[in-house]
Amino acid sequence: MTSNQRSYKQFKPALGLKNTHVQTIFSSVGPRKALIARRFRPYLSAEQVFDLDGGQGVRLTGIYNKAVRTKAGKLAILIHGWEGSHQSTYMQSMAMSLLEQGVDVFRLNLRDHGDTHHLNEGVFNSTLIDEVMNAVENLQARLVYPAYHLIGFSLGGNFSLRLAAMAHSHTISLSSVIAFCPAIHAAQSNVVLNQTANWVYGQYFVRKWKRSLRKKLEHWPNYTYGETLDSLKTLDQMNQQLIPKYTAFKSLDDYFDAYAISGDRLDKLIAPCHLYFAEDDMIIPVAGVKELSSNPNVHVTVTKHGGHCGYISNWRGDCWQDQTALDIILNS
């Protein structure tokens, strides 16, 4: 554990909800997904779609919701995980918790997420932090608030933390960054997701990544990877085949290292960063926490339970990470 680590508060799920798979799956599928979608319906009519300038011709989109009783003068910017979107259950759940307490919300879509495959010719990869910084800078120029808070989930948490570390040359203001189960070094996740014990989760991402790549082909048929997609059965095979061809990186090690947040990557932050990890997360190995910067602006909490971006408190579907983020924002 690094010297910056402290406990914000502990997560204690209700009886029957401690299992890591229950936490991870129940948070986004089945009854809770239907419940959150139904509860979120009233917010749909008031959504505003923003087309943001990511620089060098790149366009990113996001959804803006203003609280009915805005009282905090705060905007929370949410970034989803890999193959998620502004419509992901955890994004809508967090958005509702904030909006109900007067915090306005913007849910940003990364490139090729949220049905935006038509906007940019280049295929998404996890190193594209510059366009996210440019988009956030563009957003803040258009929506002026006294305070901005950035919240990311999984890969979105990784993007959020890199933004906070690299935004010194941008006109970006942040009062806090909150990251749930952020990817520390993707090489570690690549290993565990290709293990037999995690076959279900590995195949989940294989299916979602293939679906996204096929959507990309519908708009940009010049790509030739469609001929090989069916033959690729694991994430490792997909990475080995696609990363050297469709990114600037010739080796997976170089690619994974390019967007890691370990070592000194978080030494220079523009805001306090609150990172939350679960010991039973089967996607983000908690051992990576010891590799994080000792910067006093890095506040790390490791909980015993929670799964991967689960943190479901009870069978009503209440989410601990929603309340945790709300507490930080209202007190910042």
Backbone as numpy.savetxt, mean C-alpha at the origin, in Angstrom:
# Nx Ny Nz CAx CAy CAz Cx Cy Cz
15.75 -5.97 17.13 14.92 -4.78 17.13 15.79 -3.52 17.13
15.40 -2.52 16.39 16.17 -1.30 16.33 15.87 -0.41 17.52
16.75 0.54 17.76 16.62 1.39 18.94 15.40 2.30 18.85
14.85 2.49 17.64 13.71 3.39 17.50 12.39 2.72 17.86
12.43 1.41 18.10 11.16 0.69 18.23 10.46 0.99 19.55
9.18 1.18 19.46 8.37 1.36 20.65 6.99 0.81 20.37
6.21 0.59 21.40 4.87 0.07 21.21 3.88 1.23 21.29
3.06 1.37 20.26 2.02 2.39 20.27 0.81 1.89 21.05
0.33 0.75 20.68 -0.68 0.03 21.45 -0.77 -1.36 20.87
-1.20 -2.29 21.66 -1.22 -3.68 21.21 -2.56 -4.05 20.58
-2.48 -4.99 19.66 -3.67 -5.47 18.97 -4.11 -6.79 19.60
-5.33 -6.83 20.09 -5.86 -8.04 20.73 -7.17 -8.43 20.06
-7.12 -9.32 19.08 -8.35 -9.71 18.37 -9.27 -10.54 19.25
-10.53 -10.55 18.90 -11.53 -11.32 19.64 -11.28 -12.82 19.47
-11.91 -13.59 20.34 -11.78 -15.04 20.31 -12.14 -15.58 18.93
-11.25 -16.42 18.40 -11.48 -17.02 17.10 -10.88 -16.25 15.95
-10.30 -15.07 16.23 -9.76 -14.23 15.17 -8.23 -14.09 15.22
-7.59 -14.91 16.04 -6.13 -14.78 16.16 -5.38 -15.42 15.00
-5.97 -16.39 14.35 -5.28 -17.11 13.29 -4.88 -16.16 12.16
-3.64 -16.30 11.71 -3.12 -15.40 10.68 -3.90 -15.47 9.38
-4.36 -16.66 8.99 -5.10 -16.80 7.74 -6.50 -16.21 7.87
-7.11 -16.38 9.04 -8.42 -15.77 9.28 -8.30 -14.25 9.19
-7.27 -13.70 9.82 -7.06 -12.26 9.79 -6.87 -11.75 8.35
-6.00 -12.40 7.62 -5.64 -11.93 6.29 -6.81 -12.06 5.31
-7.49 -13.19 5.35 -8.55 -13.46 4.38 -9.85 -12.75 4.76
-10.22 -12.81 6.04 -11.48 -12.21 6.48 -11.48 -10.70 6.28
-10.29 -10.09 6.28 -10.23 -8.63 6.17 -10.71 -8.13 4.81
-10.59 -8.96 3.76 -10.86 -8.45 2.41 -11.84 -9.25 1.57
-12.28 -10.40 2.06 -13.20 -11.20 1.26 -14.40 -11.63 2.12
-15.38 -12.24 1.45 -16.51 -12.80 2.17 -17.42 -11.76 2.78
-17.96 -12.05 3.96 -18.96 -11.17 4.59 -18.44 -9.76 4.84
-17.18 -9.63 5.25 -16.68 -8.29 5.55 -16.57 -7.44 4.28
-16.14 -8.05 3.19 -16.06 -7.32 1.93 -17.44 -6.79 1.53
-18.45 -7.65 1.65 -19.81 -7.24 1.30 -20.31 -6.15 2.24
-19.97 -6.28 3.53 -20.41 -5.30 4.53 -19.80 -3.93 4.24
-18.48 -3.90 4.01 -17.81 -2.62 3.76 -18.32 -1.99 2.47
-18.50 -2.82 1.43 -19.01 -2.29 0.15 -20.39 -1.66 0.32
-21.24 -2.30 1.13 -22.59 -1.77 1.36 -22.53 -0.47 2.16
-21.69 -0.44 3.18 -21.57 0.76 4.01 -20.95 1.91 3.24
-20.12 1.59 2.24 -19.42 2.64 1.51 -20.27 3.27 0.40
-21.38 2.59 0.06 -22.20 3.04 -1.06 -22.58 4.53 -1.01
-22.98 5.07 0.16 -23.37 6.48 0.20 -22.25 7.43 -0.19
-20.99 6.99 -0.08 -19.87 7.87 -0.42 -19.60 7.90 -1.92
-20.12 6.93 -2.66 -19.81 6.83 -4.08 -20.30 8.03 -4.88
-21.48 8.52 -4.53 -22.07 9.62 -5.31 -21.31 10.93 -5.15
-20.54 11.03 -4.06 -19.81 12.28 -3.80 -18.34 12.19 -4.20
-17.94 11.08 -4.80 -16.55 10.91 -5.19 -16.17 11.86 -6.33
-14.96 12.35 -6.28 -14.41 13.14 -7.38 -13.16 12.44 -7.90
-13.11 12.21 -9.21 -11.95 11.55 -9.82 -10.93 12.62 -10.22
-9.69 12.44 -9.80 -8.62 13.35 -10.15 -7.65 12.66 -11.12
-7.26 13.37 -12.14 -6.23 12.92 -13.07 -4.97 13.72 -12.71
-3.93 13.04 -12.24 -2.76 13.71 -11.69 -1.56 13.60 -12.62
-0.73 14.62 -12.58 0.47 14.68 -13.39 1.61 13.96 -12.66
2.04 12.83 -13.22 3.15 12.09 -12.64 4.50 12.47 -13.22
4.52 13.47 -14.10 5.76 13.90 -14.73 6.11 13.07 -15.95
6.78 13.68 -16.92 7.22 13.02 -18.15 6.06 12.31 -18.87
4.90 12.95 -18.84 3.74 12.42 -19.54 2.96 11.35 -18.82
3.40 10.97 -17.64 2.71 9.93 -16.87 1.47 10.50 -16.20
0.39 9.75 -16.21 -0.85 10.15 -15.55 -1.24 9.09 -14.53
-1.55 9.54 -13.34 -2.08 8.67 -12.29 -3.44 9.23 -11.87
-4.30 8.36 -11.41 -5.62 8.81 -10.97 -5.84 8.52 -9.49
-6.84 9.18 -8.95 -7.22 8.94 -7.57 -8.62 9.45 -7.31
-9.14 9.09 -6.16 -10.52 9.43 -5.81 -10.53 10.29 -4.55
-11.21 11.42 -4.63 -11.28 12.37 -3.52 -12.67 12.33 -2.89
-12.69 12.19 -1.58 -13.94 12.27 -0.81 -13.78 13.32 0.28
-14.75 14.21 0.35 -14.75 15.23 1.40 -15.75 14.84 2.47
-15.33 14.90 3.71 -16.21 14.53 4.81 -17.43 15.47 4.86
-18.56 14.91 5.26 -19.77 15.72 5.36 -19.58 16.85 6.36
-18.94 16.52 7.47 -18.66 17.52 8.51 -17.15 17.63 8.67
-16.50 18.26 7.72 -15.05 18.43 7.80 -14.73 19.36 8.96
-13.90 18.85 9.86 -13.58 19.66 11.04 -12.10 19.66 11.36
-11.36 18.75 10.74 -9.98 18.57 11.15 -8.99 19.37 10.32
-9.39 19.84 9.12 -8.45 20.53 8.25 -7.32 19.63 7.81
-7.65 18.35 7.64 -6.63 17.36 7.32 -7.07 16.55 6.09
-6.09 16.20 5.27 -6.33 15.30 4.15 -5.45 14.07 4.32
-6.08 12.90 4.29 -5.35 11.63 4.33 -5.24 11.09 2.91
-4.02 10.80 2.50 -3.75 10.23 1.18 -3.43 8.76 1.36
-4.25 7.90 0.76 -4.11 6.45 0.94 -3.52 5.82 -0.31
-2.57 4.88 -0.11 -1.98 4.13 -1.22 -2.17 2.64 -0.97
-2.80 1.97 -1.90 -3.12 0.54 -1.78 -1.89 -0.35 -1.94
-2.07 -1.64 -1.72 -1.01 -2.61 -1.93 -0.94 -3.09 -3.38
0.02 -3.97 -3.66 0.22 -4.50 -5.01 -1.04 -5.20 -5.50
-1.50 -4.83 -6.67 -2.71 -5.35 -7.32 -3.99 -5.00 -6.56
-3.90 -4.03 -5.67 -5.09 -3.48 -5.06 -5.54 -2.25 -5.84
-6.39 -1.43 -5.23 -6.85 -0.20 -5.89 -7.60 0.65 -4.89
-8.11 1.78 -5.36 -8.93 2.64 -4.49 -10.18 1.92 -4.01
-10.58 0.83 -4.70 -11.78 0.09 -4.33 -11.52 -1.07 -3.37
-10.28 -1.33 -3.04 -9.97 -2.44 -2.13 -10.70 -2.26 -0.80
-11.09 -3.36 -0.22 -11.87 -3.31 1.02 -11.15 -2.54 2.11
-9.85 -2.78 2.28 -9.10 -2.09 3.34 -9.01 -0.59 3.06
-9.01 -0.21 1.78 -8.98 1.22 1.45 -10.32 1.88 1.78
-11.41 1.22 1.43 -12.73 1.78 1.72 -12.99 1.80 3.22
-12.56 0.76 3.92 -12.75 0.71 5.36 -12.02 1.85 6.05
-10.75 2.05 5.68 -9.98 3.15 6.26 -10.60 4.49 5.90
-11.01 4.64 4.65 -11.60 5.91 4.21 -12.84 6.25 5.02
-13.70 5.27 5.25 -14.92 5.52 6.02 -14.60 5.96 7.44
-13.65 5.27 8.08 -13.29 5.62 9.45 -12.81 7.06 9.55
-12.06 7.50 8.57 -11.54 8.86 8.57 -12.62 9.88 8.24
-13.41 9.58 7.22 -14.46 10.52 6.80 -15.49 10.73 7.91
-15.80 9.67 8.63 -16.79 9.79 9.71 -16.31 10.70 10.84
-14.98 10.90 10.91 -14.42 11.77 11.95 -13.93 13.11 11.38
-14.40 13.44 10.17 -14.13 14.76 9.63 -12.82 14.90 8.89
-12.13 13.77 8.60 -10.87 13.82 7.85 -11.16 13.52 6.39
-10.81 14.44 5.49 -11.01 14.21 4.07 -10.01 13.17 3.56
-10.37 12.48 2.47 -9.58 11.33 2.02 -9.36 11.38 0.52
-8.13 11.04 0.12 -7.80 10.84 -1.29 -7.17 9.47 -1.44
-7.76 8.62 -2.31 -7.24 7.26 -2.52 -6.53 7.22 -3.88
-5.22 7.13 -3.82 -4.39 7.18 -5.02 -4.22 5.79 -5.63
-4.36 5.71 -6.95 -4.07 4.48 -7.68 -2.66 4.53 -8.25
-1.88 3.50 -7.99 -0.58 3.38 -8.65 -0.80 3.06 -10.13
0.22 3.20 -10.93 0.14 2.89 -12.36 -0.40 1.46 -12.57
-1.28 1.29 -13.54 -1.85 -0.02 -13.90 -2.67 -0.65 -12.78
-3.17 0.17 -11.87 -4.06 -0.32 -10.81 -5.37 0.47 -10.89
-6.44 -0.14 -10.45 -7.72 0.55 -10.50 -8.21 0.81 -11.91
-7.99 -0.16 -12.80 -8.43 -0.04 -14.20 -7.86 1.19 -14.89
-6.57 1.45 -14.67 -5.92 2.59 -15.32 -4.85 2.13 -16.31
-4.96 0.90 -16.80 -3.95 0.33 -17.69 -3.82 1.11 -19.00
-4.85 1.84 -19.36 -4.84 2.58 -20.63 -4.09 3.90 -20.56
-3.78 4.37 -19.36 -3.24 5.72 -19.22 -1.77 5.84 -19.61
-0.98 4.81 -19.34 0.46 4.89 -19.55 0.96 3.64 -20.26
1.81 3.82 -21.25 2.27 2.67 -22.02 3.18 1.76 -21.20
4.07 2.32 -20.41 5.00 1.51 -19.62 4.28 0.65 -18.61
4.78 -0.57 -18.42 4.19 -1.50 -17.46 4.63 -1.13 -16.04
3.72 -1.28 -15.08 4.04 -0.97 -13.68 5.19 -1.82 -13.18
6.05 -1.19 -12.40 6.98 -1.93 -11.55 7.16 -1.15 -10.26
7.67 -1.79 -9.25 7.67 -1.22 -7.90 8.71 -0.13 -7.66
9.55 0.15 -8.65 10.56 1.20 -8.46 10.06 2.57 -8.91
8.83 2.67 -9.38 8.34 3.92 -9.98 7.90 4.95 -8.93
8.82 5.31 -8.07 8.50 6.23 -6.98 8.42 7.68 -7.46
9.20 8.05 -8.49 9.21 9.45 -8.95 7.82 9.91 -9.39
7.10 9.06 -10.12 5.79 9.47 -10.61 4.79 9.60 -9.46
4.98 8.81 -8.41 4.10 8.93 -7.25 4.38 10.22 -6.50
5.65 10.57 -6.35 5.99 11.84 -5.71 5.45 13.01 -6.52
5.61 12.96 -7.82 5.08 14.04 -8.67 3.57 14.16 -8.57
2.89 13.02 -8.50 1.43 13.03 -8.40 0.98 13.60 -7.07
1.66 13.25 -5.99 1.30 13.79 -4.67 1.58 15.29 -4.63
2.68 15.71 -5.23 2.98 17.13 -5.30 1.89 17.87 -6.09
1.46 17.31 -7.20 0.39 17.88 -8.01 -0.91 17.94 -7.23
-1.21 16.87 -6.49 -2.43 16.82 -5.69 -2.43 17.92 -4.63
-1.30 18.09 -3.94 -1.25 19.08 -2.88 -1.32 20.51 -3.42
-0.89 20.71 -4.66 -1.03 22.02 -5.28 -2.49 22.33 -5.60
-3.26 21.29 -5.82 -4.67 21.46 -6.19 -5.61 21.39 -5.00
-5.25 20.66 -3.97 -6.06 20.55 -2.76 -5.22 21.05 -1.59
-5.45 22.27 -1.19 -4.62 22.90 -0.15 -5.22 22.65 1.23
-4.43 22.03 2.10 -4.85 21.72 3.46 -3.76 22.15 4.44
-4.13 22.44 5.69 -3.12 22.72 6.73 -2.24 21.51 7.02
-2.82 20.30 6.87 -2.05 19.10 7.20 -2.39 17.96 6.25
-1.35 17.24 5.83 -1.51 16.06 4.98 -0.91 14.85 5.70
-1.60 13.72 5.57 -1.13 12.47 6.17 -1.15 11.39 5.09
-0.10 10.60 5.06 0.04 9.56 4.05 -0.08 8.19 4.71
-0.97 7.35 4.16 -1.21 6.02 4.71 -1.03 4.99 3.61
-0.19 3.99 3.87 0.05 2.96 2.87 -0.08 1.57 3.43
-0.47 0.65 2.56 -0.67 -0.73 2.94 0.26 -1.62 2.11
1.04 -2.46 2.76 1.92 -3.42 2.09 2.86 -2.70 1.11
2.78 -2.96 -0.19 3.62 -2.25 -1.14 3.32 -0.76 -1.11
2.06 -0.39 -0.86 1.72 1.02 -0.72 2.39 1.66 0.48
2.61 0.87 1.53 3.36 1.36 2.68 4.81 1.60 2.32
5.35 0.70 1.51 6.72 0.87 1.02 6.84 2.15 0.19
5.90 2.38 -0.72 5.90 3.60 -1.52 5.80 4.83 -0.62
4.94 4.77 0.37 4.73 5.91 1.27 6.01 6.27 2.02
6.71 5.26 2.50 7.93 5.50 3.26 9.06 6.00 2.36
9.16 5.45 1.15 10.16 5.96 0.22 9.86 7.41 -0.15
8.60 7.74 -0.33 8.24 9.12 -0.63 8.70 10.05 0.48
8.46 9.65 1.73 8.85 10.48 2.86 10.36 10.64 2.96
11.09 9.65 2.45 12.55 9.71 2.50 13.17 10.44 1.32
12.43 10.53 0.21 13.01 11.04 -1.03 12.39 12.35 -1.52
11.47 12.91 -0.76 10.69 14.05 -1.25 11.33 15.41 -0.96
12.58 15.44 -0.54 13.21 16.71 -0.16 13.29 17.68 -1.33
13.37 17.19 -2.54 13.47 18.07 -3.70 12.10 18.43 -4.28
11.05 17.99 -3.61 9.68 18.27 -4.07 8.98 19.20 -3.08
7.95 19.86 -3.57 7.13 20.69 -2.68 6.02 19.81 -2.13
6.40 18.99 -1.17 5.47 18.05 -0.56 5.50 18.25 0.95
4.33 18.34 1.54 4.20 18.50 2.98 3.51 17.28 3.57
4.07 16.74 4.64 3.45 15.62 5.34 3.58 15.82 6.84
2.48 15.63 7.55 2.51 15.68 9.01 2.82 14.32 9.61
2.46 13.26 8.89 2.79 11.91 9.35 2.68 10.94 8.18
3.37 9.82 8.33 3.24 8.69 7.41 2.92 7.47 8.25
1.93 6.70 7.81 1.50 5.51 8.54 1.54 4.35 7.56
2.30 3.31 7.89 2.47 2.18 6.97 2.15 0.88 7.68
1.19 0.14 7.12 0.81 -1.15 7.68 1.42 -2.27 6.84
2.21 -3.12 7.51 2.88 -4.26 6.86 3.63 -3.83 5.61
4.44 -2.77 5.68 5.14 -2.31 4.48 6.22 -3.30 4.05
6.37 -3.48 2.76 7.42 -4.34 2.23 8.77 -3.72 2.55
9.62 -4.46 3.28 10.93 -3.94 3.67 11.96 -4.20 2.58
12.09 -5.45 2.20 12.96 -5.83 1.08 12.26 -6.97 0.36
11.88 -6.72 -0.89 11.04 -7.67 -1.63 11.70 -9.03 -1.82
13.02 -9.09 -1.74 13.70 -10.38 -1.86 13.23 -11.33 -0.76
12.97 -10.79 0.42 12.49 -11.61 1.54 11.08 -12.12 1.26
10.22 -11.25 0.76 8.85 -11.65 0.44 8.82 -12.63 -0.72
9.70 -12.45 -1.67 9.77 -13.36 -2.82 10.08 -14.78 -2.38
10.95 -14.90 -1.40 11.30 -16.23 -0.87 10.10 -16.89 -0.22
9.42 -16.18 0.68 8.33 -16.80 1.43 7.11 -17.06 0.54
6.86 -16.20 -0.43 5.70 -16.40 -1.30 5.89 -17.56 -2.27
7.13 -17.99 -2.46 7.39 -19.14 -3.32 7.55 -20.43 -2.53
7.32 -20.36 -1.22 7.38 -21.56 -0.38 6.06 -22.32 -0.47
6.16 -23.64 -0.33 4.97 -24.50 -0.43 3.91 -24.09 0.58
4.34 -23.72 1.79 3.40 -23.36 2.86 2.56 -22.13 2.49
3.08 -21.31 1.60 2.37 -20.09 1.20 1.86 -20.17 -0.24
1.65 -21.37 -0.71 1.24 -21.59 -2.09 -0.03 -20.80 -2.45
-1.00 -20.81 -1.54 -2.27 -20.13 -1.81 -2.05 -18.64 -2.05
-1.20 -18.01 -1.23 -0.96 -16.58 -1.37 -0.12 -16.29 -2.61
0.86 -17.15 -2.87 1.65 -16.98 -4.08 0.78 -17.04 -5.33
-0.15 -18.02 -5.36 -1.02 -18.17 -6.52 -2.03 -17.03 -6.62
-2.43 -16.50 -5.49 -3.32 -15.34 -5.49 -2.68 -14.18 -6.25
-1.40 -13.91 -5.95 -0.72 -12.82 -6.64 -0.39 -13.18 -8.08
-0.11 -14.44 -8.36 0.10 -14.86 -9.75 -1.14 -14.55 -10.58
-2.31 -14.94 -10.08 -3.56 -14.70 -10.80 -3.82 -13.21 -11.01
-3.63 -12.43 -9.95 -3.91 -11.00 -10.05 -2.92 -10.30 -10.97
-1.65 -10.68 -10.91 -0.66 -10.06 -11.76 -0.92 -10.41 -13.23
-1.25 -11.68 -13.50 -1.56 -12.08 -14.87 -2.79 -11.34 -15.39
-3.79 -11.20 -14.56 -5.00 -10.49 -14.97 -4.67 -9.04 -15.32
-3.82 -8.41 -14.53 -3.42 -7.03 -14.79 -2.62 -6.93 -16.09
-1.70 -7.86 -16.29 -0.89 -7.83 -17.51 -1.74 -8.05 -18.76
-2.77 -8.89 -18.65 -3.66 -9.11 -19.80 -4.50 -7.87 -20.08
-4.91 -7.16 -19.03 -5.62 -5.90 -19.24 -4.72 -4.90 -19.95
-3.44 -4.92 -19.60 -2.50 -4.01 -20.24 -2.42 -4.29 -21.74
-2.44 -5.57 -22.09 -2.36 -5.96 -23.51 -3.57 -5.48 -24.31
-4.72 -5.36 -23.66 -5.91 -4.89 -24.36 -5.71 -3.47 -24.89
-4.91 -2.69 -24.18 -4.70 -1.29 -24.58 -3.36 -1.08 -25.28
-2.39 -1.96 -25.00 -1.05 -1.83 -25.58 -0.63 -3.18 -26.15
-1.21 -3.57 -27.27 -0.96 -4.90 -27.85 0.44 -5.09 -28.41
1.25 -4.04 -28.37 2.63 -4.15 -28.86 3.50 -5.01 -27.96
3.06 -5.22 -26.71 3.84 -6.08 -25.81 3.73 -7.54 -26.23
4.81 -8.27 -26.06 4.86 -9.67 -26.52 4.80 -10.68 -25.38
4.69 -10.23 -24.15 4.72 -11.17 -23.03 3.49 -12.08 -22.98
2.43 -11.70 -23.68 1.22 -12.53 -23.66 1.46 -13.94 -24.14
2.46 -14.12 -24.98 2.76 -15.45 -25.52 3.30 -16.40 -24.47
3.84 -15.85 -23.38 4.48 -16.70 -22.36 3.72 -16.76 -21.03
2.71 -15.91 -20.85 2.04 -15.83 -19.55 1.50 -17.17 -19.07
0.87 -17.92 -19.96 0.25 -19.18 -19.56 1.27 -20.19 -19.04
2.50 -20.09 -19.50 3.52 -21.06 -19.10 4.17 -20.70 -17.76
3.91 -19.52 -17.27 4.52 -19.08 -16.00 3.58 -19.42 -14.85
4.06 -20.25 -13.93 3.18 -20.80 -12.90 3.41 -20.23 -11.51
4.55 -19.61 -11.27 4.86 -19.09 -9.94 5.33 -17.64 -10.04
5.33 -16.94 -8.91 5.84 -15.58 -8.88 7.31 -15.53 -9.27
8.05 -16.54 -8.83 9.47 -16.57 -9.16 9.67 -16.66 -10.67
8.90 -17.52 -11.31 9.00 -17.65 -12.76 8.60 -16.35 -13.45
7.56 -15.70 -12.98 7.12 -14.45 -13.59 8.16 -13.35 -13.42
8.71 -13.26 -12.22 9.75 -12.26 -11.99 10.96 -12.50 -12.87
11.41 -13.75 -12.92 12.60 -14.08 -13.71 12.39 -13.76 -15.19
11.19 -13.96 -15.67 10.89 -13.75 -17.09 10.63 -12.28 -17.43
9.90 -11.58 -16.56 9.39 -10.27 -16.91 10.26 -9.09 -16.47
10.86 -9.19 -15.30 11.62 -8.05 -14.77 12.78 -7.65 -15.68
13.62 -8.58 -16.15 14.73 -8.16 -17.02 14.26 -7.57 -18.36
13.08 -7.97 -18.82 12.60 -7.50 -20.12 11.86 -6.18 -20.05
11.16 -5.92 -18.94 10.26 -4.77 -18.90 10.59 -3.76 -17.81
11.80 -3.86 -17.25 12.32 -2.83 -16.35 13.75 -2.54 -16.75
14.36 -1.59 -16.07 15.76 -1.25 -16.36 16.74 -2.17 -15.65
16.24 -3.19 -14.96 17.09 -4.05 -14.14 17.29 -5.40 -14.80
18.52 -5.83 -14.85 18.84 -7.11 -15.49 18.86 -8.27 -14.50
18.88 -7.98 -13.23 18.84 -9.05 -12.22 17.76 -8.74 -11.20
17.17 -9.81 -10.65 16.13 -9.63 -9.62 16.71 -8.99 -8.37
17.95 -9.34 -8.02 18.57 -8.77 -6.83 18.65 -7.24 -6.94
19.05 -6.76 -8.10 19.14 -5.31 -8.29 17.76 -4.66 -8.25
16.79 -5.33 -8.85 15.42 -4.80 -8.86 14.85 -4.73 -7.45
14.94 -5.82 -6.70 14.40 -5.84 -5.34 15.10 -4.81 -4.46
16.41 -4.68 -4.63 17.16 -3.74 -3.80 16.79 -2.30 -4.11
16.38 -2.05 -5.34 16.09 -0.67 -5.77 14.92 -0.06 -5.01
14.00 -0.88 -4.54 12.87 -0.30 -3.79 12.79 -0.80 -2.35
13.91 -1.27 -1.84 13.96 -1.66 -0.42 13.96 -0.42 0.47
13.48 -0.58 1.69 13.52 0.52 2.66 14.43 0.18 3.83
15.25 -0.84 3.68 16.15 -1.28 4.74 17.44 -0.45 4.72
18.31 -0.72 5.69 19.59 -0.01 5.77 19.38 1.47 6.07
20.04 2.32 5.28 19.96 3.76 5.53 18.89 4.45 4.71
18.00 3.67 4.07 17.01 4.27 3.16 16.06 5.25 3.86
15.83 5.05 5.15 14.89 5.92 5.87 15.62 6.88 6.82
16.88 7.16 6.52 17.65 8.04 7.40 17.19 9.49 7.33
16.66 9.92 6.18 16.28 11.31 5.98 14.80 11.39 5.62
13.98 11.62 6.60 12.53 11.64 6.41 11.98 13.05 6.59
10.93 13.37 5.85 10.33 14.70 5.98 9.21 14.73 7.02
8.93 13.58 7.64 7.83 13.51 8.61 8.03 12.29 9.51
7.41 12.28 10.68 7.41 11.08 11.52 6.71 9.93 10.79
7.28 8.75 10.86 6.73 7.58 10.18 6.39 6.50 11.20
5.18 5.99 11.13 4.70 4.96 12.04 4.51 3.67 11.26
5.29 2.66 11.60 5.29 1.40 10.87 4.71 0.30 11.75
3.82 -0.50 11.18 3.17 -1.58 11.93 3.39 -2.91 11.21
3.87 -3.88 11.98 4.13 -5.22 11.47 3.49 -6.25 12.39
3.15 -7.40 11.84 2.62 -8.51 12.63 3.60 -9.67 12.57
3.85 -10.29 13.71 4.76 -11.43 13.76 4.28 -12.58 12.90
2.96 -12.70 12.73 2.42 -13.83 11.98 2.12 -13.48 10.52
2.66 -12.36 10.03 2.47 -11.98 8.63 3.21 -12.98 7.74
2.49 -13.64 6.86 3.09 -14.66 5.99 3.65 -14.08 4.69
3.51 -12.78 4.50 3.97 -12.14 3.26 5.15 -11.21 3.52
5.12 -10.47 4.61 6.22 -9.58 4.98 6.92 -10.16 6.21
8.07 -10.83 6.05 8.76 -11.44 7.20 9.16 -10.38 8.21
8.74 -10.56 9.45 8.99 -9.55 10.48 10.47 -9.45 10.84
11.26 -10.46 10.47 12.70 -10.41 10.74 13.35 -9.21 10.08
12.76 -8.72 9.01 13.32 -7.58 8.30 13.31 -6.29 9.10
12.53 -6.25 10.18 12.43 -5.04 11.00 13.80 -4.62 11.53
14.62 -5.59 11.86 15.93 -5.27 12.44 16.84 -4.56 11.45
16.47 -4.56 10.16 17.29 -3.91 9.14 16.87 -2.47 8.88
15.85 -1.98 9.59 15.37 -0.62 9.38 16.30 0.41 10.02
16.24 1.62 9.51 17.04 2.71 10.04 16.72 2.98 11.51
17.71 3.46 12.24 17.51 3.84 13.65 17.10 5.30 13.78
16.74 5.93 12.69 16.24 7.30 12.69 15.13 7.44 13.73
15.21 8.43 14.63 14.16 8.60 15.65 12.79 8.92 15.07
12.71 9.28 13.80 11.42 9.51 13.15 10.79 8.22 12.66
11.47 7.10 12.84 10.93 5.79 12.47 10.39 5.13 13.73
9.08 5.05 13.84 8.42 4.47 15.01 7.82 3.12 14.61
8.34 2.06 15.17 7.96 0.71 14.76 7.18 0.00 15.86
6.08 -0.60 15.48 5.31 -1.45 16.39 5.16 -2.83 15.75
5.49 -3.86 16.50 5.31 -5.24 16.05 4.27 -5.89 16.95
3.18 -6.36 16.36 2.14 -7.04 17.12 2.27 -8.55 16.96
1.73 -9.28 17.87 1.80 -10.75 17.80 0.89 -11.27 16.71
-0.31 -10.70 16.60 -1.29 -11.15 15.62 -1.60 -10.02 14.63
-2.36 -10.36 13.59 -2.77 -9.37 12.61 -2.71 -9.85 11.18
-1.87 -10.90 10.92 -1.76 -11.37 9.56 -1.18 -10.30 8.66
-1.53 -10.35 7.39 -1.04 -9.35 6.44 -2.14 -8.32 6.20
-1.95 -7.13 6.77 -2.92 -6.03 6.64 -4.32 -6.48 7.02
-4.39 -7.32 8.05 -5.68 -7.79 8.54 -6.16 -6.91 9.67
-5.68 -7.21 10.88 -5.97 -6.41 12.06 -7.47 -6.25 12.31
-8.21 -7.34 12.10 -9.65 -7.32 12.36 -9.88 -7.57 13.85
-10.56 -6.65 14.50 -10.69 -6.69 15.96 -11.77 -7.65 16.45
-12.88 -7.74 15.72 -14.01 -8.52 16.20 -14.82 -9.04 15.02
-15.82 -9.84 15.31 -16.62 -10.46 14.25 -17.57 -9.48 13.57
-17.65 -8.25 14.09 -18.41 -7.20 13.39 -17.58 -6.63 12.24
-16.31 -6.98 12.21 -15.45 -6.51 11.13 -14.73 -5.22 11.41
-14.79 -4.73 12.67 -14.07 -3.51 13.01 -12.56 -3.74 12.84
-11.86 -2.72 12.40 -10.45 -2.87 12.04 -9.55 -2.00 12.93
-8.61 -2.65 13.58 -7.68 -1.96 14.48 -6.80 -0.97 13.74
-6.40 -1.28 12.51 -5.53 -0.36 11.80 -6.26 0.92 11.43
-7.57 0.84 11.20 -8.35 2.05 10.93 -8.31 2.99 12.14
-8.58 2.43 13.32 -8.59 3.26 14.53 -7.20 3.77 14.87
-6.20 2.96 14.64 -4.82 3.36 14.92 -4.42 4.56 14.07
-4.71 4.48 12.78 -4.38 5.60 11.89 -5.17 6.86 12.27
-6.43 6.68 12.60 -7.28 7.81 12.99 -6.72 8.51 14.22
-6.28 7.73 15.22 -5.73 8.31 16.43 -4.49 9.15 16.14
-3.62 8.64 15.28 -2.40 9.38 14.94 -2.76 10.67 14.23
-3.66 10.60 13.26 -4.00 11.79 12.47 -4.67 12.86 13.31
-5.60 12.47 14.15 -6.32 13.45 14.96 -5.42 14.09 16.03
-4.34 13.42 16.36 -3.44 13.94 17.39 -2.13 14.49 16.83
-2.08 14.63 15.50 -0.87 15.18 14.87 -1.09 16.64 14.47
